[in-house]
Amino acid sequence: MSSITPEEQLHIIQSGTDTIVPQDLLLEKLKRGTALNIKLGVDPTAPDIHLGHAVPLRKLRQFQDLGHHVTLIIGDGTALIGDPSGRNSTRPQLTREQIAVNAQTYVDQAFKILDPEKTTLRYNSEWILDLKMEDLLKLISNFTVARILERDDFHKRYTGGLPIALHEFLYPVMQAYDSVVIKADVEIGGSDQLFNLLAGRELMEKMGMEPQVALTLPLLEGTDGVRKMSKSYGNYIGLTDEPNDMFGKVMNIPDELMVKYYRLASTESVAKIDEIEAGLAADELHPNKVKRALARNIVAAYYDEAAAEAAEADFDLKFKAHGFPADAPVFDADLTPGEDGMVYFAKVIVDAGAAQSVSAARRLIDEGAVRVNGEALAAKSYNLAPESLKGAEVQVGKKKFFKFA
């Protein structure tokens, strides 16, 4: 076990958390001086994960570094039901084959964060799919329909006249049963999972066990700084993103989210993050330097220090020194001139995917946002001589680069 006092452990655990229910029980458990069993259940409904999904994994690793043990439950049984959290309609059910493929990819990515020697991997199909009808009836008799309808998403759907499939009611019961089976001391989940975590506490108490502590973490906003990180919003930072892309995406987050990203997505110590937060508040630290350190930390966490340094150098080449990236894509453009002997370059920009329309491309040219071989085009330079474009390097705006063969 860690030599850090229970109170110091609690301070570290509290960093970035949303709620701890009840906190005094967690401190009591920590004071016993034995390794706690920390539970996280994940349903493999998608094949890959991003930094938002990794937030609870980071908290698990924090517990591991303090000397505790983690039980990671892959919900291949509960995924057959589908988590109704935050849903206004019934989640489509996956096949067992889809779940198996997603689960393996998820596990591979999760162990980029977790310590394998301090992690027990379980699949809840081991106990859920073997339940006999008699056992299932005993289990669900611990909860009332009124209790389940207290859950916010169910309540909204019920009062709004939206359908709720009967099998969805089983989800929080099954997740609670996971905690009973593995004898969890603490269960971690997103803020939208609080009802499920508390259901685990309730079921453990009713079955004569010491209840688990429910620890929730806030949802991580994406690079737009507004909506939660999601592939559907295009504001995500994937764990399998290339280092250069990962670094650039972190540099795009709003300054006001830096401390939150440090607490939820980085490997930096809580003590250091406390110093960074205080330094930013006192205007003693430059936000850009702090964000660069954050981007390096996150890239290094999923690759290594060399990759992080190379990603920063590439970022500087693109956005600081105004250089041209060596890995810019080659665009095989049609540079056939028109009757006037010129190439309509505004359309070439659109064809290269660097502008959504010809009018947008013309506007970018007029604003001086288009460079050819490092020189900004003058306003109204919509037509260019073909010989000036062969082998040319083109930059559109701050982030779009391509070159001609």
N, C-alpha and C positions, 0 to 999 in steps of 0.2 A: 504493500500500500504506500501511497504518497506520504512524505514527511510534512506536507502542508497541513495546517490545522483545518478542522471542519469548517470554521468560519471563513478561512481563506478560500477553501474549496467552494463554498457557497457563493462567495463574491465572484469567482471565476465562472461558475455555472450560470449565475444571474446575468452575465454579460450578453446582451442581445436578446434575452428571453422576453416573451410577452407575459405569460402568467405561470406561476408555480402553485399548484393546489394539492395539499396545503404546504406552505413553505416550512412551517415548523416541523412537520413530519420528515421532510427531506433533511433538515439539519439533524434531527434525531437519528435518522438512518446513517448519516455521515459520521456521527459521533461514535457509532458502534465500532468503527475501525476495521470493518471487513469490506471486501469488494462488493459493490452493489451490482445487481443485474439490470442493465438499462435496455429497454425494449424500443425498437422501432419496427413498425409494420409497414410494408410498401406493397401496393398492388401493381404488378407489371403491366399496366395498360398501354404503355408506349415503350418503344425499344431503346430510347436514349434519354439522357437527363442533362439538365443545364444547371447553372449556378443556383437557381431558385430551388430546384429539387435537392441540391447538395447541402442546403442549409442545415437540415436535421442531421445529416451525415457528419458535418463539421462539429456539431454539438456532441455527437456520439464520440468522435475522436478526442474531443476535449475531456470527456469523462474517462476515456481510456488512458489518456496521458496522466490523469489523476489516480490511476490504479484500478479503475473499475472495469467490469466486463460488459460486453454488448451482445445482445441477442437480436440479430437482424432476421426478421420474419418476412419471407417472400410470400405474399398473399395469393398464391396460385389457387387457393380454395375460395377466398373472399372475392377474388377478381371475377369468378364465375357469376357472382351477384352484381358486382359493380358498386363502387363507393358513390352514394348519393350526395355527398358533401358538396354544397354550393351549386347543386343542379336544380334546374326548374323543370326537368323532364327525366324520364327513366334512361339511365346510361345503357347503351347497346352492350349486350353480352358478348364476350369474346369466346372463341373456341379454346380448348385446352392446348392445341398446337400453337396458336398465336401467343398464348400466355407463356408457354415454355420458351419460345424464341425471345420474347421480350425480357423474360426473367434472367436468362443467361447474360444478355447484353447489360442489363441493369447491374447484375452482380459484378461483372468485370469492371464496370465504371465505379461502383461503390468502393471496391477495394483499392482504388487509387487514393482513397481517403482513409479508410479504416485500417487498423492494425490487425492482420489476419490471426495473429496469435492470441488476441484478446477478443475475438469475435466468434460467436457460434451462429452458423447459418442454418435456419430452419424453414421449411415449407409448410404452411398451415393446412395444406391438403392432407398431411399426415394424420391429423386428428379430425378435421372438419368433415372430410368426405367419408370417414369411417363411422360417423355418428349414426346410431340406430334411431328409429323413430321414437322409441321410449326415452332415450337420452335427450333427443332434440326437444321433445315436449317438456321435459323437466327443466331444460336450459331456458327455453323462451318463457316459461311460466314465472321467471324471476322479474320480468318486465311487463308493464301494462301498456296498452295502446295509448292511453293518455300520456304516459311518460315518454314514449317514443315521439308522439306528436308535439312534445315540448321543443324538440329539435327545430331550429329556425327554418331550415330549408323545407322540412316536412310540413311545418306549420303554415308557411307561405303557400305551398302548393295546395294544402288542404283547404285553407280559407279562400284561396283564389280559384277553387274549383278545378284545379289541374290534377290529372290522374297520378296516383301513387300505386305502383305495383306491389303486391303483397310481399314478394320476395325481398324488396328493398328494406322492409322492416327488420329482416334478419341480419343486415350488415352490421349495425352497431353491436348486436348480440354476439355475432361471431368474432368480431374484433375484440370484444370484452373477454370472450372465452379464450382467445390467444393468451391473454395476460394470466389467466388462471392456469393454463397448461404449463407455461414456462416460469411461473411464479415471479413475475416482474416486480422490481422495487420501484422503478421509474419508467414511465412511458413517455416518449417524445413524439410530438406531431405539430403540424401547422396550426395556426390560430383557428382555422376552420374545422379542426378535428377535436376541439375541446369536448363536445358532447360525447364523442366516441371514447375519449380517454376517461371521462368521468363515469361512463357506463362500465368501463373496466374496473374502476374503484368500487362501484356499487356491487357488481357481481362477485368480486373477490370477498367483500365484506359478507355478503349473503351466504357465501360458501365457506365461511369461517376462516378466511385468510387475512393477513395484514394487507390492507389495500395499497395499491401502488400510488406514487405521486404522479400527478399529471403535469407535464411541462410542455407548454406551447411556445412556438416561435412565430414571429411575424412573417407575413409574405414579403418576399423581396421584389421591389419594383425593378422593372427592366431598364434598358439603356435610355428609354424615353423619359424616365423619372416619374411617370404618372401611373401607368397600369402595371399590374403584376407581371413578372417575367413569364413570357409564354411564346412558344413557337408561332402560334396563330397570330400574335401581335407583331411578330418580327423584331421583338426587342430583347431577345435572349442572348446569353453567352453560353454556348455549349461546352461541355467538358471535353468533347472531342474536336472542338474548333482548333484550327492551326494556330501556333503561337502568335504569329503576326496579327491574325484576326482577333484573337482573344485580347491581346494587348490594346489594339486599337479600339475595341468595343468598351473596355474598361475606361479608357481615356475619354470616352464619349458620355459617361454617366455625369449627371449634374453634380456640382461641388457639394451641394447639401446632402447628398447620399453617400459621400465618401466614408464617413464614420460608420454608417450602417453596414456598408459593404465590408469594411474592416472587421466588424464584429460578427457578421454572418457568413462571410465568404473567404476570409483570409486565414492564413496560418499564424498571424502575428499574435504575440502574447497579449492577454487582457491588460496587463500593467502597461505595456507599450502603447496599446490603443487608448488607454486612459490618458496617457501623456499627449498623444496626437490630438485627441479631442480637446484637451485643455489648451494646447498650443494653437490650434486653429481658432478657438473661441477668443483667445487673447491676441490674435493677429501676429503671433510669433513665428508661425510656420507658413510658408508659401503654399497655397492650395495645389498649384501645378506640381511641385516637388512631392507633395504628399500623395497625389493621385498617381504619379509615376511610380512611386514606391509600392503603391497598392497594386498597380498593373503588373509590375515585376514579380511581386509576391504571388499573385494568382497564377501567372504563367508558370512560375517555378514550381508551384504546388502540383501542377498536372504534367509538367515536363521536367525541366531542370534549370539551374541558374544560367547555364550557357544559352539555352533557348530563350530565357527571359531577356538576357543582355542583347541577343541578336534581334529579338522582337522590338526592343526599344530603339536599337540602331536603325532598323527598318522604318519605324514610326518617324524618327527624326529625319530620315532621308526623304520621306514623303511629305511631312507636314511642318517640319521645322527649317530644314536647310533648303526646302523647295527643290530637292533633287528628284530624280526620276527613278522609281524602283526597278531593280534588275529583273524582277519576276512579273512585270506588267504583261498582260496578255497581248498576243499578236493578233491583230484584226485583219482578216483578208478582205479588204474593202474593194469595191468596184470603183476604180478611179478613172473610168472612161470619161473624158471631157465632153461637155455639151457642144452645141453649135458655136458658142462663143469661145471654145477652147479652154474653158474653166470647169472645175469640179464644184458642184453645189455642196460645199462642205457642211452646211447646216444639216442636210439630210444624212451625210456620212456619220455625223455625231449621233443622230437618232439610230441609224442602223447598227452602230457600235454599242448601243444600249446605254449611252451616257446622257441621254435626254429623252423625255417621254414624247416629245413632239417637235416638229420643225420650228414652230413658233417659240417653244421653250429653248431650243438650241440657239435661235437667233437672239433671244433675250440674253442668254449667257454670253454670247459673243459681244453684244453691245455693252455688257457690264464688265468686260475685260476678264471674264472668268475662264476663257479658253486660251490655252497656251500651246503653241506648236514649236517644238525644239527649244523650249524654255522662254519663248517670247510671246507675250500676250497679243492676241489679235486685236487690231483696231476695230472700233465700232463699224458696223455695216460690212465687215469682211466675211460675207456669206459664201463668196465664190473664190476659190484659190486655184493657182496654177498646178496642174498634176505633178510636174517635176519637183515642186516644193514639198510634196507629201510622201514621196517614195522613201521608205525607211524612217519616216518622221516619228517623233515621240509626241503624243498628245496628252494633255492634262485638261480635264473638264471639272471646274470647281476645285474643292480641296481634296477629294478622295477618289476620283475616277481617272484611271490612267489606261492607256492602250497605245500600241505602236503599230505601224504599218510594216508589212514584209518588205 
